[in-house]
Amino acid sequence: MLLQNKVAIITGAGRGIGRATAMQMAQAGAKVVIASRSEAELYDVACHLGCEGCEALVVPTDVSHEDQVQRLAAAALNRFGRIDILINNASVIKPFGMVADTQPEAWKQQLLINIYGSYLCTHAVLPHMIGQKSGHIVFVSSGVAVKNITGVAGYNASKAAIERFAGTLALEVAEQNVVVTSLRPGKVDTEMQSEIRETAVTEFPRGDEWRQVYLDGELLTPDIPARALVWLSSEFAHAENGKTFVVTDEDFFERVVKDLASA
């Protein structure tokens, strides 16, 4: 099994891409530590994994709080003795709206979760990965990291920052055999997409474009980026340190499918 005996921490694992990733990593042999702010959603994931004979540790976590992140890493080490994979997936898209109309506290909370939370989780696991001289850290980014889209300036900024953080981190840990990558998952059928569709045009002027993608049935299922995340967490990605991948890149995803099929 591709991730046999590996220990993976997945944030934002209660729903969407995080949930699908936890399921696929467990099926690939990993012991998964699942984290999000919703305890009920996490236990639902764990229940499904348990029914399949997979091992999952539930650790409710708000990644914007250092003490909770430290508890998350400690729980993984206490239960499994090591940490091999970190999927920095937790993020929020709100607040919507023009910059002049948004509330500073909402912006602050978004950046705390999307950027600071990824830093905290990374900072918590790095000593163990460096000590064991192996590890994979994957940041879930977005296509908006390189696009200017009105109404989601905070989200745009946070994803751009994530990619620069990931790229710089990759340089810092390259000699420690820790592989750092980023993934842009495309437009995926998640609760975040539901939030976009429900937002007024005054707050998100391009909302009709996203609603049309949904109506046309063109949203990806969460399983698709989850497969890419499994690949990026495996030895297949050993030589890809510092790179950003795009799920909708046909050459990349063809490689993912081919490699996973051969594993």
C-alpha positions as CSV (number, residue, x, y, z in Angstrom):
1,M,0.0,0.0,0.0
2,L,1.4,3.4,-1.1
3,L,1.3,5.1,2.3
4,Q,1.6,2.0,4.5
5,N,2.5,2.9,8.1
6,K,2.7,6.6,7.3
7,V,1.1,9.0,9.7
8,A,-0.8,11.9,8.1
9,I,-2.3,15.0,9.7
10,I,-5.1,16.5,7.6
11,T,-6.6,19.8,8.6
12,G,-10.1,20.8,7.5
13,A,-10.8,17.1,7.3
14,G,-14.5,17.2,8.3
15,R,-15.8,17.9,4.8
16,G,-15.0,18.5,1.2
17,I,-11.4,18.0,0.0
18,G,-10.1,17.3,3.5
19,R,-12.6,14.5,4.1
20,A,-12.0,12.9,0.7
21,T,-8.2,13.1,1.3
22,A,-8.5,11.4,4.8
23,M,-10.6,8.6,3.2
24,Q,-8.1,8.0,0.3
25,M,-5.0,8.3,2.5
26,A,-6.4,5.7,4.9
27,Q,-7.3,3.4,2.1
28,A,-3.7,3.8,0.9
29,G,-2.5,2.5,4.3
30,A,-1.9,5.7,6.2
31,K,-2.9,6.3,9.8
32,V,-4.8,9.5,9.6
33,V,-5.1,12.3,12.2
34,I,-8.1,14.4,11.3
35,A,-8.6,17.9,12.4
36,S,-11.2,20.7,12.0
37,R,-13.4,22.9,14.1
38,S,-16.4,20.6,13.8
39,E,-16.1,17.7,16.1
40,A,-19.3,16.1,14.8
41,E,-18.1,16.1,11.2
42,L,-14.8,14.5,12.3
43,Y,-16.5,11.7,14.1
44,D,-18.6,11.1,11.0
45,V,-15.4,10.7,9.0
46,A,-13.8,8.5,11.6
47,C,-17.0,6.3,11.7
48,H,-16.8,5.7,8.0
49,L,-13.1,4.9,8.2
50,G,-13.7,2.5,11.1
51,C,-16.2,0.6,9.1
52,E,-13.6,0.1,6.4
53,G,-11.1,-1.1,9.0
54,C,-9.0,2.0,8.8
55,E,-7.5,3.8,11.8
56,A,-8.2,7.5,12.4
57,L,-7.5,9.8,15.3
58,V,-10.0,12.6,15.9
59,V,-8.5,15.9,17.2
60,P,-11.0,18.9,17.0
61,T,-8.7,21.8,16.2
62,D,-9.0,25.5,15.4
63,V,-5.8,26.0,13.5
64,S,-5.7,29.7,14.3
65,H,-5.0,28.8,18.0
66,E,-1.4,27.8,18.8
67,D,-2.3,25.8,21.9
68,Q,-4.8,23.7,19.9
69,V,-2.3,23.1,17.1
70,Q,0.3,22.0,19.6
71,R,-2.2,19.6,21.1
72,L,-2.9,18.2,17.6
73,A,0.8,17.4,16.9
74,A,1.2,16.0,20.4
75,A,-1.8,13.8,20.0
76,A,-0.5,12.4,16.7
77,L,2.9,11.6,18.3
78,N,1.4,10.1,21.4
79,R,-0.8,7.8,19.4
80,F,1.4,6.9,16.5
81,G,5.0,7.9,17.5
82,R,5.7,9.9,14.3
83,I,4.4,12.4,11.7
84,D,5.1,11.8,8.1
85,I,2.6,14.0,6.2
86,L,0.9,17.3,6.8
87,I,-1.9,18.5,4.6
88,N,-2.6,22.2,5.2
89,N,-6.1,22.2,3.9
90,A,-8.1,24.2,6.5
91,S,-9.3,27.6,5.1
92,V,-12.3,29.9,4.9
93,I,-13.4,32.1,2.0
94,K,-15.5,34.6,3.9
95,P,-15.7,37.6,4.2
96,F,-17.1,38.4,0.7
97,G,-17.3,42.0,-0.3
98,M,-15.4,45.0,-1.6
99,V,-12.4,45.9,0.6
100,A,-14.0,49.2,1.7
101,D,-17.1,47.4,2.9
102,T,-15.6,44.4,4.8
103,Q,-15.0,44.4,8.6
104,P,-11.4,44.4,9.8
105,E,-12.2,41.6,12.4
106,A,-13.5,39.3,9.7
107,W,-10.4,39.9,7.6
108,K,-8.2,39.2,10.6
109,Q,-9.9,36.0,11.3
110,Q,-9.7,34.8,7.7
111,L,-5.9,35.5,7.6
112,L,-5.4,33.8,11.0
113,I,-7.0,30.6,9.7
114,N,-5.7,30.6,6.1
115,I,-2.1,31.8,6.7
116,Y,-1.3,31.8,10.4
117,G,-3.0,28.5,10.8
118,S,-0.9,26.9,8.1
119,Y,2.2,28.3,9.7
120,L,1.3,27.0,13.1
121,C,0.6,23.5,11.8
122,T,3.9,23.5,9.8
123,H,5.9,24.9,12.7
124,A,4.4,22.2,15.0
125,V,5.4,19.2,12.8
126,L,8.7,20.4,11.4
127,P,10.9,19.4,14.4
128,H,9.7,15.8,14.0
129,M,10.1,15.7,10.3
130,I,13.6,17.2,10.4
131,G,14.5,14.9,13.2
132,Q,13.5,11.8,11.2
133,K,14.9,13.4,8.0
134,S,11.7,12.7,6.1
135,G,8.3,14.2,5.5
136,H,5.8,15.7,3.1
137,I,4.0,19.0,3.7
138,V,1.4,20.0,1.2
139,F,-0.5,23.3,1.1
140,V,-3.9,23.4,-0.5
141,S,-3.8,26.7,-2.5
142,S,-6.2,28.0,-5.2
143,G,-6.1,29.4,-8.7
144,V,-6.9,32.8,-7.2
145,A,-3.4,32.9,-5.9
146,V,-2.4,34.3,-9.3
147,K,-5.7,36.1,-10.2
148,N,-7.3,39.3,-9.1
149,I,-11.0,38.7,-8.4
150,T,-13.1,41.4,-6.8
151,G,-15.1,40.5,-3.7
152,V,-12.6,38.0,-2.3
153,A,-9.5,40.0,-1.8
154,G,-8.7,38.4,1.6
155,Y,-8.9,34.9,0.2
156,N,-6.9,35.9,-2.9
157,A,-4.2,37.4,-0.7
158,S,-4.1,34.4,1.7
159,K,-3.7,31.9,-1.1
160,A,-0.9,34.0,-2.8
161,A,0.8,34.1,0.6
162,I,0.5,30.4,1.1
163,E,2.3,29.7,-2.2
164,R,5.2,32.1,-1.3
165,F,5.4,30.5,2.2
166,A,5.5,27.0,0.7
167,G,8.1,27.9,-1.8
168,T,10.4,29.6,0.8
169,L,9.9,26.7,3.3
170,A,10.9,24.2,0.5
171,L,14.2,26.0,0.2
172,E,14.8,25.9,4.0
173,V,14.1,22.2,4.4
174,A,15.5,20.8,1.2
175,E,18.6,19.4,2.9
176,Q,16.5,17.7,5.5
177,N,14.7,15.4,3.0
178,V,11.3,17.2,3.7
179,V,9.3,17.7,0.6
180,V,7.1,20.8,0.4
181,T,4.6,21.3,-2.4
182,S,1.3,23.2,-3.2
183,L,-1.8,22.2,-5.0
184,R,-4.4,24.3,-6.8
185,P,-7.4,22.0,-6.7
186,G,-9.6,23.7,-9.3
187,K,-13.3,24.4,-8.8
188,V,-14.5,21.6,-6.5
189,D,-18.0,20.8,-5.4
190,T,-17.6,21.7,-1.7
191,E,-19.5,23.8,0.9
192,M,-17.2,26.7,0.0
193,Q,-18.7,26.6,-3.5
194,S,-22.1,26.7,-2.0
195,E,-21.2,29.8,-0.1
196,I,-20.1,31.4,-3.3
197,R,-23.3,30.6,-5.1
198,E,-25.4,32.0,-2.2
199,T,-23.5,35.3,-2.1
200,A,-25.1,38.5,-3.5
201,V,-23.7,40.0,-6.7
202,T,-23.0,43.2,-4.7
203,E,-20.5,41.3,-2.6
204,F,-19.1,39.0,-5.2
205,P,-19.7,40.5,-8.7
206,R,-18.5,37.4,-10.6
207,G,-20.8,35.0,-8.7
208,D,-22.9,34.2,-11.8
209,E,-19.8,32.6,-13.4
210,W,-19.5,30.2,-10.5
211,R,-23.2,29.5,-10.5
212,Q,-23.1,28.7,-14.2
213,V,-20.2,26.2,-13.6
214,Y,-22.4,24.5,-11.0
215,L,-25.4,24.4,-13.3
216,D,-23.3,23.0,-16.2
217,G,-22.1,20.2,-13.9
218,E,-18.5,21.2,-14.3
219,L,-17.4,21.2,-10.7
220,L,-14.9,18.6,-9.8
221,T,-15.7,16.1,-7.1
222,P,-13.5,16.3,-4.0
223,D,-12.1,12.8,-4.8
224,I,-10.1,14.3,-7.7
225,P,-7.9,16.7,-5.8
226,A,-7.7,14.1,-3.0
227,R,-6.0,11.7,-5.4
228,A,-3.5,14.4,-6.2
229,L,-2.8,15.0,-2.5
230,V,-2.2,11.3,-2.0
231,W,0.3,11.4,-4.8
232,L,2.0,14.5,-3.4
233,S,2.3,12.8,0.0
234,S,4.0,9.8,-1.5
235,E,7.5,8.9,-2.8
236,F,6.2,9.7,-6.3
237,A,6.6,13.4,-5.3
238,H,10.1,13.0,-3.8
239,A,11.8,15.1,-6.5
240,E,9.1,17.8,-6.6
241,N,10.1,19.9,-3.7
242,G,9.1,23.6,-4.0
243,K,6.7,23.0,-6.9
244,T,3.0,24.1,-7.3
245,F,0.7,21.7,-9.1
246,V,-2.7,22.3,-10.7
247,V,-5.3,19.5,-10.8
248,T,-6.7,20.7,-14.1
249,D,-3.2,20.3,-15.7
250,E,-3.9,17.2,-17.8
251,D,-0.3,16.1,-18.0
252,F,0.0,16.3,-14.2
253,F,-3.2,14.5,-13.4
254,E,-2.5,11.8,-16.0
255,R,0.8,11.2,-14.2
256,V,-1.1,11.0,-10.9
257,V,-3.6,8.5,-12.2
258,K,-0.8,6.4,-13.8
259,D,1.4,6.3,-10.8
260,L,-1.4,5.5,-8.3
261,A,-2.6,2.7,-10.5
262,S,0.8,1.2,-10.5
263,A,1.3,1.4,-6.8
